[in-house]
């Protein structure tokens, strides 16, 4: 079976709103790639919405969704962060942060009411942005001399690979990004080209 090399992200920031018995739930969704970025966004939201009672959130990072966190920020356990997280999972999203900011309206909503509010606000925010499909890619560097230029360029064209960070000086250097499921096959083809040096740089 092939490695699952696709994942989903949101294209841009978005907002959703849900109101219930005077309480207002503002959901803010952000594409994010690091915990440092998440901390900065949360700090900015706390400044902007300094008078809100709760800032509940969930985030998921990395294509394999290996880093995630859920926080109820003072709401009853499982009533806020978990329903936000549930929406991220049901949309199969990663590299995303959703913060739901609550202004208390004076009437308690109870656990079912809170779960519904946090879930619906998050759903609204996700409906207001575009969800994009991405692939996990291996990035390789290619080094070669000028006589190999036509052979290398033909390979790139045949495999529909785009070159990046190209440097054509005394010798030639470029990088290519190859979809994970095609990576091993194309790497073997490159290894069979005499005089072409390849090196795996990173997986992204």
HURASUL-V127623 format. One line per field, one symbol per residue. ss: DSSP state (H for helix, E for strand, C for the rest). phi: phi as a letter, one per 30 degrees, with the letter a starting at -180 (. if undefined). burial: I if it has 24 or more other ideal C-beta (glycine too) atoms within 12 Angstrom, else O. A space follows every 10 residues. Layout:
ss: ???
phi: ???
burial: ???
//
This chain:
ss: CCCCCEEEEE CCCEEEEEEE CCEEEEEEEE ECCCHHHHHH HHHHHHHHCC CCCEEEEEEE ECCCCCEEEE ECCCCCCCCC HHHHHHHHHH CCECCEEEEE EEECCCCCCH HHHHHHHHHH HHHHHHHCCC EEEEECEEEE EEEECHHHHH HHHHHHHHCC CCEEEEEECC CEEEEEEEEH HHHHHHHHHH HCCCCCEEEE EEEC
phi: .dddcbabbc dadabbbbba hjdccccccb dbbadddddd ddddddddcd cddbbcabbb biedhdcaab bdhjdeeicb edddeedddd chcbhbbbcc cccdcjcdci eeddeddddd ddeddddcbc cccbcdbccc cbbaceeded ddddddddch ccdbhdbccd bcbabbccee dceddddddd ddddjccbbd cacb
burial: OOOOOOIIII OOIIIIIIOI OOIIIIIIII IIOOOOOIOO IIOOIOOOIO OIIIIIIIII IOIOIOOIII IIIOIOOOII IIIIIIIIOO IIIIIIIIII IIIOOOOOIO OOIIIIIIII IIIIIIOOIO IOOIIIIIII IIIIOOOOOO OIIOIIOOOO IOIOOOOOOO OIIIIIIIII OIIOOIIOII OOIOOIOIOI OOOI
//
